[in-house]
């Protein structure tokens, strides 16, 4: 069950990692939304919303990790994206959610009324440009992953995944926390779980990473991983 947490949202946007050339600062964007937000907590394994539900709200992930899942025609579940702190989800263009959103770890979120967001998009052009910029970035990430799955080897996919997770966390050579399971990673990258384990073992043996535990990996030789990743 989603739990509402009382309190102000005034400082929730202080660490948003957007570039300086954004059309409007993220701080201002979420200042505009702050009066419409409700803080929520979600336990690991819980569902935030389901595919096909009426898209009444959008969310910002404050802390934790979420997976977006699509149910395929044959009944299989496809992990389509992992979201981390400060990512947005549920801001659909249609009336229904296209994905299901599930908590990979305990999460804190802010929920925004879709009606309030749509009103702000209409009334504030700078905020609307900012949202379009975020949407465009999401499409670019999706295109990169599509190329990855169609044309890249297992080693290239895992290198891309590790570097992407490190970049999202703002980490150059420190430990990356990966709360998702190996099964989730395999599903996301379109490979067998045994292949994920084998490639990670190769990177560890070659000195590119240190695997402290299943969920903690340190990037030791970023240049080596970038060389394996190549161009995406």
Secondary structure, DSSP 8 states (H G I E B T S, - for coil): --EE--S--TTTTTT----TT-SS-HHHHHHHHGGGEEEEEE-TT-EEE-TTSB--EEEEEEES-EEEEEE-TTS-EEEEEEE-TT-EE---SSSB-SSEEEESS-EEEEEEEHHHHHHHHHH-HHHHHHHHHHHHHHHHHHHHHHHHHHH--HHHHHHHHHHHHHHHHT-SSSEEE--S-HHHHHHHHTS-HHHHHHHHHHHHHTTSEEEEETTEEEES-HHHHHHHH---
